[in-house]
Amino acid sequence: MTVSTGVQLMSLLLGLLTGGACGALASVMNAVRERLRFGRGLSMLWDLLFWLLSGLTAVWADLRFGEESVRGLQLVTAVCGLVLYVLILGRPTEWAAGLVLKGLGIALSPVFFLGRGLGLYLGAWAGKAHALGGLIRRRLRRRASAGKIRKKIQKNYKKML
């Protein structure tokens, strides 16, 4: 049983496209990792997530769209497509994804700034209210103790007369 040239070409193109999609995913995930500055443990989990997603994508595309007789070829071309994408378009895609993430950060910064500023403002007012409550309590205690002292002085004064 022979495989037609058209099927082989479509399999090759689909493999390269699948590998390119995995390469784009790698570039975007690297940009996110650089922007968020992951630690070593989280970075390893991030890489594991990439390999899990790209492996599942390659196998799914191979099983879904691949011809029975060219399945191995399609997986090999997917790996080649990944390597070619990372070597040729990896850095520009990573740069563009970094710009998009930076733009999102700039666009969302007033929201976070206002939220933080509002929290600080309300926190300051809560602190002032708490301090005012403490001052009122102290003054009430002083008045109560001043009244007690006044009564003791009057009582002792009456005893002395």
VMD Tcl script that draws the C-alpha trace (Angstrom):
set ca {
  {0.00 0.00 0.00}
  {1.50 3.28 -1.06}
  {0.86 6.73 0.31}
  {0.16 9.47 -2.18}
  {2.41 12.49 -2.40}
  {-0.47 14.80 -1.45}
  {-1.05 12.91 1.82}
  {2.64 12.98 2.60}
  {2.83 16.72 1.90}
  {-0.25 17.46 4.04}
  {1.22 15.32 6.83}
  {4.50 17.19 6.61}
  {2.78 20.58 6.67}
  {0.50 19.55 9.54}
  {3.50 18.33 11.52}
  {5.39 21.57 10.92}
  {2.29 23.57 11.88}
  {1.84 21.58 15.07}
  {5.51 22.06 15.96}
  {5.22 25.78 15.19}
  {2.22 26.06 17.51}
  {4.20 24.35 20.26}
  {7.10 26.73 19.58}
  {4.78 29.73 19.88}
  {3.53 28.31 23.18}
  {7.14 27.97 24.33}
  {7.92 31.60 23.44}
  {4.86 32.96 25.22}
  {5.50 30.83 28.29}
  {9.13 32.02 28.39}
  {7.98 35.64 28.20}
  {5.56 35.06 31.07}
  {8.29 33.36 33.09}
  {10.72 36.25 32.55}
  {8.06 38.86 33.38}
  {6.89 37.15 36.57}
  {10.37 35.98 37.63}
  {9.51 32.48 38.78}
  {11.63 30.70 41.35}
  {13.43 27.47 40.58}
  {10.64 25.13 41.72}
  {7.86 27.02 39.99}
  {9.99 27.31 36.87}
  {10.38 23.53 36.75}
  {6.62 23.11 37.08}
  {6.13 25.70 34.32}
  {8.45 23.69 32.03}
  {6.62 20.50 32.89}
  {3.34 22.17 31.99}
  {4.82 23.25 28.63}
  {6.05 19.77 27.76}
  {2.75 18.24 28.83}
  {0.74 20.70 26.72}
  {2.96 20.46 23.66}
  {3.17 16.66 23.86}
  {-0.58 16.33 24.15}
  {-1.04 18.77 21.26}
  {1.34 16.84 19.01}
  {-0.23 13.48 19.83}
  {-3.76 14.84 19.46}
  {-2.98 16.43 16.08}
  {-1.30 13.21 14.96}
  {-4.23 11.04 15.96}
  {-6.92 13.46 14.80}
  {-5.56 14.56 11.46}
  {-2.83 12.08 10.67}
  {-3.07 9.34 8.13}
  {-2.49 5.84 9.53}
  {0.55 5.21 7.38}
  {2.38 8.52 8.11}
  {1.83 8.96 11.84}
  {5.48 8.55 12.81}
  {6.53 11.00 10.10}
  {4.07 13.56 11.42}
  {5.47 13.36 14.98}
  {9.02 13.74 13.68}
  {8.04 16.77 11.61}
  {6.26 18.24 14.65}
  {9.53 18.10 16.57}
  {11.34 19.62 13.58}
  {8.70 22.35 13.39}
  {9.21 23.10 17.08}
  {12.96 23.37 16.66}
  {12.67 25.54 13.55}
  {10.17 27.85 15.21}
  {12.31 28.29 18.31}
  {15.44 28.96 16.22}
  {13.83 31.32 13.71}
  {10.81 32.98 15.30}
  {11.33 32.25 19.00}
  {13.00 35.51 20.05}
  {10.72 37.86 18.08}
  {7.64 36.11 19.46}
  {9.06 36.23 22.97}
  {9.81 39.94 22.53}
  {6.29 40.65 21.23}
  {4.70 38.67 24.07}
  {6.85 40.60 26.54}
  {5.63 43.87 25.04}
  {2.02 42.72 25.31}
  {2.52 41.71 28.95}
  {4.21 45.03 29.71}
  {1.37 46.88 28.02}
  {-1.15 44.95 30.10}
  {0.81 45.82 33.22}
  {0.83 49.50 32.30}
  {-2.86 49.45 31.39}
  {-3.82 47.75 34.64}
  {-1.48 49.73 36.89}
  {-3.98 52.56 37.58}
  {-6.51 49.99 38.73}
  {-4.04 48.45 41.15}
  {-2.71 51.87 42.15}
  {-6.18 53.21 42.87}
  {-7.11 50.06 44.76}
  {-3.94 50.23 46.82}
  {-4.32 54.00 47.37}
  {-7.93 53.57 48.43}
  {-6.89 50.83 50.84}
  {-4.17 53.04 52.31}
  {-6.59 55.99 52.57}
  {-9.27 53.92 54.29}
  {-6.64 52.30 56.50}
  {-5.41 55.72 57.59}
  {-8.94 56.79 58.44}
  {-9.51 53.55 60.35}
  {-6.29 54.19 62.28}
  {-7.42 57.72 63.10}
  {-10.83 56.46 64.23}
  {-9.16 53.82 66.41}
  {-6.84 56.43 67.96}
  {-9.78 58.78 68.56}
  {-11.69 55.97 70.26}
  {-8.71 55.32 72.53}
  {-8.45 59.02 73.38}
  {-12.14 59.18 74.28}
  {-11.83 56.11 76.50}
  {-8.82 57.57 78.29}
  {-10.60 60.87 78.90}
  {-13.67 59.10 80.22}
  {-11.48 57.08 82.58}
  {-9.73 60.25 83.76}
  {-13.06 61.95 84.43}
  {-14.29 58.94 86.33}
  {-11.09 58.74 88.34}
  {-11.12 62.55 88.88}
  {-14.64 62.27 90.26}
  {-13.55 59.48 92.61}
  {-10.57 61.50 93.81}
  {-12.76 64.56 94.34}
  {-15.19 62.49 96.44}
  {-12.33 61.07 98.52}
  {-10.91 64.53 99.13}
  {-14.33 65.84 100.20}
  {-14.84 62.84 102.48}
  {-11.41 63.23 104.06}
  {-11.90 66.99 104.40}
  {-15.17 66.42 106.25}
  {-13.41 63.96 108.56}
  {-10.70 66.50 109.30}
  {-13.26 69.17 110.31}
}
mol new
graphics top color blue
foreach p $ca { graphics top sphere $p radius 0.5 }
foreach p [lrange $ca 0 end-1] q [lrange $ca 1 end] { graphics top cylinder $p $q radius 0.2 }
display resetview
